[in-house]
Amino acid sequence: MNQTSKTPLYVPPVSISTDDPAFHGDLFNRENLAKRLTDCIDRLPSGGVIAIDAPWGEGKSWFGQHWHNKLKADGYRTAFINAFERDYVEEPFVMLVSELMDGLNISEKSKLKASGVAVAKALAPLAAKSAINALAQLVTGTTNLSEKIDDQLEKAGHAIAAGAEKLLSKQIEDYEKSKVAVAGFRKTLGELAAAEDKPIVIFVDELDRCKPEFAVKLIERINHFFEMPKVVFVLLLNRDQLCKAIKGVYGGEIDADRYLSKFIHLILALPKSHEMPHTGRSANVVYCQDVMKRFGLSHLDFAEDMGAWANLSGMSLRDVERSVGLLSLSQIDNENAVWLCWPIVLKVTQPAIFAGVLKKERLANQSCIEMIERYERVRSGGKYIELFTDAWKNLHSVHARGDDQDHVMKMNEFAAKKFTNFRRSSAENLLSYFFGAVDIFTK
């Protein structure tokens, strides 16, 4: 197949429904991990919160959705929430209760809804203190009457004092009502959980992509209202990004990791295996082949080499998808597609250095040589991985040692012998051609 045919530049992720077989197409042996984590859930009699931590693009959502399907098939009552799709909701508690109601019978749904509405009313934004401060701003110009209430009431007069007293009284009444509402909700949810043979498991995905205020409020609501026996939350998140969100809400001085540990009982890193069990084949290769089929591409050599480069450079699964998209963008013949692996890896993982190579910068090309040499020292199956690394080092050396004309001449002779299919006269032209093929702005 020739890539000059019209192939897509992007394909959407494979959707997973609740009816799909659990862990179908499991390249990274995730099902075994799910079994171990299910054992952890069953050993949390008092309930709890588990976080699955991994960088973006490492398959957290895929794992969470398949684990959810497995638990559901095994008789667990479950819910799966994409928090990023719901962060337009003002109050996360409302979202959590609404999602939890799905699948309940009419009687259960009615009880949970009634108790949830009572709590939602208590969480309404017009608290008494805010009302007092608004009144103070309007009448006296101060913005914090609640901290200096005696002094301000004396200055504002008896009418304001009466109004403030009424507001404070209302606050006390609302607080008492909120305690009753929360107790009622916890009792209702607790009864639902106790009636189940197995824990209720609620998955929350994409938490780290939400607005910081929403993300932080959501984990606080889980702690305040849902922490009870036989109710387990599984948060799929990027811990570093969520910590940044916490700092964004509470300030850079807060110890975000320690704050997060108050709400999460177990934080587990999602492991990534570079080899498929029992075969020794790189899972990145198989994944790349799968993505290429979705793009309408099929060249085996590219998938084999790209999978090896992905292992060496620590690329995520999403990076592999982007790499296939760049291959499609290049419109290079499949016969020569394998030569684009290294430029694509650099564009995806080191875009600044990639741009420097296009500009023929000496330091950028020297950095490429050093990176390739580091990769050459990484062993795979007891053998050094070549991946045309000598050829790439020679091409980069033209700009890294551009002041050495004898060296440049020698590399041009090398290029003429090595790249006979490309009919380009110099190593410099070849480097520009390969890197330009994956950059639309150099077409």
N, C-alpha and C positions, 0 to 999 in steps of 0.2 A: 504493500500500500504506500502511496506517495502522500506526504503530508500537505501538498499544495491543494488537496481537496479541502472542502470547507468542513472543518472540525470545530467543535465548540471551544471557547476559551475558558469556560467555567461550567461545571456540572454541580447541581445541588447535592447535599449529603444524602445518603441512602436513608429513607425514612424508616422508622421502626414502630410498628403498631403493637398494641397489647396482645394481638392474636398471633404474632410471629413466634416461631419456636425459639425458646431461650438459647442464646449463645450459638445460633446458627452462623457459620462462617467465622468461628473464633480462632483468629490467627495467633493470638498471644497467650493462649491458655488461661483466659480470664475466668472460665467456669470454675476451675479449681480454686481460684481466689474467692469467688462468690460463695463456694461451699464453706470455706473457712470463716468468712465473714458472717454467714448465716448462723454458724455455731456461736459466734460472738453475740449476735442478737438474742439468741435463745438463752444466753448466760447474763442477760441484763434484766433481771426480774423487776428492778425498780425503774425500768425505762432508761432512756439516755439519748445522747446525740453522738453520732459517729460522723466524722468528716473524711472524705476521700479526696486527697490532695494531689494535684498534678498540674503542670503548666498547661496553658491553652494549647489545644490541638493534639493532646495525647490520648484521646479516647475516653474521657470521663463520662460523657453523655452516653456513648455507646454502651459502656460497661454498666452504668446505672440503669438504663432502660432494659437491658437484657437481664440484669439481676432482678429488677422489679418484675419482669415477666416470669422469671423462675419462681420467685416467692409467691406470686399470685397463683401460678399453676400448682404450687405445693400447699395451697390452702391458707395463705396469709392474707389478711385484709390490708390492702396497700393503696397508696395514692402516689402519683408522680406529678410534680409541679415544676414547670419551667418558670422560675421566678423572674427572669428577664422579660418574658412575654407579659408579665403581670405587674411590673413595677410602676405602671401608671396608676395603680390603685393607691389611694392615700394611706390606707391603714392595712398593713400586712396581715393583721389578725383576721380581718374580713376574708382575705384571700385564702388563708389557711383553713378556716372553718368551711368556706364554700367548697373547696376542693375535697375536704374530708367527708362532706355530706354525700358526695357522689358514691353510689353503690349501696347506700343505707336503705333500709325499708322505710315505708311511710312514717311509721311510729317513731323510729329512731331519728329520722331526718327532722321530724317536727320538734322533738325534744332538744336536739342539738342546735337547731336553728333558733329556737326560743331563748335558750341559755346564751347562745352566741350573740344574739341581738342585744341582750341586756348588757353584756360586756362591751360591745361596740359602742353603745350609748355612753358608757362610762369613759371610753377612750376618746370621746368627741373633743375636738381641739379647743373649745371655749371653756377652759378651766377658770376657776374663780380668780386665781392669782393673775392670769392674763387679763381678765376683765377689770380687776382693780387697777392694774398698771395702765390699761387703756383709759380708764376714768381719770387717773392721775395725770396722764399725758394731756388729756383734753382740758382739764380744769386748772392744773397748777404748773404744767410744763415739765414736770419731772417724769422720768421713765421707770422709776423703781420705787413706787409708793410702798410696796409690800415690805421693803427692808427698813423703811423709816415711817411706818404707818402712824405712830402716835404723833410725831411732829407734824406730818402732813395733814392729818385729820384736824388738828388744832388750827392750822392755818387756813384750811379749806372751809371750815365752818360746820355748823351742825347738820346742814342738809347733806353735805358730802359724807359726814360721819355716819349718818343714818343709812345712806346708800351703801357705804363700805361695810357697815355692820351686817346689812342684809346680804351682801355678797359673800361675806365670810361665813355667815350662817348657812347660806346655800352651798358653799364649798364643803362644809362639814357634813351636810345632808347627803351631798353627792358622793362624798368619800365613803360614808356608811353604806349607801346603795351600791357603790362599786364593789365593796368587800363582799356583800351578799351576792352580787352578780357573778363575781369571779368564783366564789365558792360553789355557786350553783352550776356554773359551766364545768368546773373541774369535777364535780360530783357526777354530772351527766356523762362526760367523756370517760371518766373512770369506770362507770357502770358498763358503758359500751365495750371498753377494753377488757374488763373482767369477764364479760360474757364470751369472749373469744378464747379458743383453745391456744392460739398462738399470738404473739405480740402484733399490734398494729404498726406497720412500717410506712413512714411517709418520706419519700424522696424529694429533695429540693435541689434542682439543678440550676446552673448558670448564676449562682448567687453573686459571684465576683464580678459579673458584668452589669449588675444593677446599679442604680444611683446609690451613692454611698449612704445617704440617709435611710433609704429604703432597706438596704442590705443589713445595716446595723440594727435598725428597728426590728427587722424580721427575726434575727437570732435572739434578740432580747425578748420578743413576744413568745418565742418557743420556750425560753427559760421560764418566763413568768406564768404562762397559762397552760403549757402542755407537758410540763415535766411531772410525770406520774407513772406508776407501774404499768408495764405492758404497752407503753407507747414509745416507739423508737423513731428518731429522725435520722436520715442519712443525707448529709450535705455534700454535694459534689462541687468542689471549689478549687480555685487557685489561691493557696494560703497567702502568698506574697501580696497579691492584688487585694484580697480582703483586708489584710493588715493596713494597706495604704488607705482603703476606704475608712477604716476605723480612725486612723490618724486625721483623715480629712474631716471627720465629724467632731472628734474630741481634741484635735490639736496634735502637733508633731511630737510633743513631749510625752505622750502616753505610751506605755509599754504595750503595744498592740498585741503581741503574742501572748502576754500574760492575761490581758483583757479577754482575748478569744478563748483562752483555756478555762475561763470561768463558765463558759457556756457549752463547751465541747468536751466530752469525756474521753474520746479516742480520736486521734488524728493519724490517719494511715496514708502513706504515700502509695500511689498507684504504680506498681513496678512495670517496667517496660523490658520485655525480652527481645533480644536481637536475633534469636534463633528459634525456629519452630521446633516444638518437642519431637524427639525421636527421629528427626530428619536432618538436623544441622543446617537446613536452608534458612536463609534470612527471611524473617517475616516481612521486613520492609520490601523485599523483592516481590513477594506474593501480593502484598498490598498494592505496590506500584502497578503490577500487572492488572489487578482488579480495577484500579482507577483508570488505567489506559483503555480498558474495554469500555468503560463508561464514556470516555472521550471519543471512542471510535478509532483508537490507535492500538497497534499490536506488536510492535517491534520488540523482540525478546532481549536483544543485547542491551538496549537502553534500560529496561527494567532491572536486569541483572546488575549493571554497573551503577545505576542510580541507587539501588538498594544497598550496595556496598558503600557508596559515598555517604548515604544517609546514616548508616551505622557509624562510620568514622567521624562524621561531623556532628552527630547528636541531633539530627533533624527530627522534628515531630511528624506525626502522621499527616497533620494539616500541611506541613512543609512539603511532604511528598506529593500531596494533591496540587499544591501550587507549582511544583516542579513539572508535573505533567501538563498543567495549563501553559507554562512557559514553552514547553516543547511544542504544543499545539500552535502557539503564537509564532514560533520560529519558521514554520512551513519548510523545514529542511527535509530532504529525502530520508526515509527510514534507514537506508543503507549507511548514512553518515550521522544519524541521530545520536549515536553513542558519544560522539565528540562534543556534544553540548552538555554532557553531565557536569563536568567541572565548572563551566561558566554559570550554569543554573544553580549549582550548589552555592557558589560564591554570591550570586545575586540574592538568593533567599536568605543566607545566613550572615553575609558580610556585605550589605549593599553599599557601604561607603567605600570599601576596597574595590568592589566591582566597578563603581563609578570612576575610581582612580585609574583602573586598568584601561577603561575606555578613553581616558584623558592622557594615557601613556605616561603616567606619573611613575618615577623611578621607585619611590618608597612603596607604592601600592603593589608593583610587580615583585619587589623584593619580599614583601609580606606574603605574597602568594607562594613564592618559592619556599619560604620558611614553613608555611602551613602544610604544603605538600610533603615536605621532608618529615614533619611531625607525623603525618598520616602514614608515611612509608614505614615508620617505626612500629606501627600498630600491627600486631600479628593476628591472623585469622586462620584457624585450622593448622597452625604451625608453619604457615607460609606468609611471606610478605605480600601484601596486596599491591599490585602494580597500578592498574587502572590508567595506563598511559602516562604515568607520573613523570617519567623521564622526558617524554615529549613536551609535556606542559611546562616543566622546569626550563627546558631549552627555549621554548617560545617566550616565556616571561623574562628570561635572562637578556633578551634583546634590548628591552627597555631598562632592566635593572642594571645592565652594564653597557648602556648605550654609548659611553665614551670610549669603549674598547672596539675599534673598528675591525680588528682582526677577528674578535669574537663574533661580532655581528655577521661578518662574511661567512664564518664557519657555520653559524646557525642557519643562515640562508641556504647553504649547501645541504645541511641536514633536512631543512623543510622541503627542499626540492625533491629529495629522495623519499622522505617519509609520507608526504601528502600529495602524491601524484594525481589522485582523483580530483583535487580541488583546483588545479591549474592556476595557483597563485604564486607569484614570483618570489616572495620573501616571507620570512617568519613574522615580520611586523604585520604584513597584510593578512596573514592567516589568523593571528591573534585578534585583530580588529574584526575579521569576518565572524569568527566563532562567538565572540562576546557581543557583537552587534546583532547577531541572529536572535538573541534572547532579549534584546532591548528595543522596544518599538520606536524609540526616539532616534535610533541610529539607522533606521531603514532608509 
